[in-house]
Amino acid sequence: MATDNLTSIKQVLCLQSETHFQNQDQLKKEAKSLTTQKIKNLVRKFNISIEMNKDYQAYSDFKEGVNKGLDIARYTFEENAEKFSLSLSDEDRALRTGNLQNEFNQLLDGIILPKKPNCSEERLNGIHSGFEKSKKIFGDFVQEAFPLEN
């Protein structure tokens, strides 16, 4: 009888720990899903910010280059968003937003644009200007997405 009770207790404990692990796995999946959704929302908001700053009447190589630079910056953020430290705690929010800005700036500064035969110098200068413009847009975006609380 005592062995039956002991066996029953072991089975219950085993089932409880199995359920506990399943609950932990479920929580981890939900947290990851939430994080993925948050990242998608941030990417979408940044894309909107970039689109609002494009010149849709770009009639020069320079202005077309600026738009191209903005597009490259948008795609760069989209491709690397999961690598950014997007979860910000309140106590170090200012430091983290600065770090996000630096990470983004370094990504853009690391892009090397090869001189193509049918790409004018003006267009290349425009692309670099687009990068600089997107850095400012990103800074504003980060401040808006992660406001400092008083």
C-alpha positions, 0 to 999 in steps of 0.5 A: 500500500505504501509503495502504491502511494509512493508510486502515485506521488511520483507519477503526480510529481512527474506529471506536474513537472512535465506540465511545468516544462510545457507551460514554460515552453509555451510562455517562451513561445508567446514571449518570442511571438510578442517580441517578433510582433513588436519588431515587425511593428517597429519596422513598419513604423520606421518604413512609414517614417522613411516613406514620408521623407522621400521626395516623390518628384526627384528630377535630378540624379542627386534627389534620386540618390537621396531616395535610394539612400533612404531605401537602402537604410530602410532595408538595412534596418529591416534586415537587422532589426532583430539584432538591435537591442529593442527591449528597453528598460526605463532606468537606462532608456537614454543610454539604450536609445543612444546605443540604438542610434550608434548601431544604426549609424555603424551599419550605414557607415559600413555600407560600401557603394561601388562606383557603377558605370551608369551611376553618376557622382551626383547620384552617389553623393545623393545616396550618402546624403540619404544615409545621413538623412535616414540617420536623423530620421532613425534618431527621431523614430527611436525617440518617438518609439521609446520616449523618456519618461519623467 
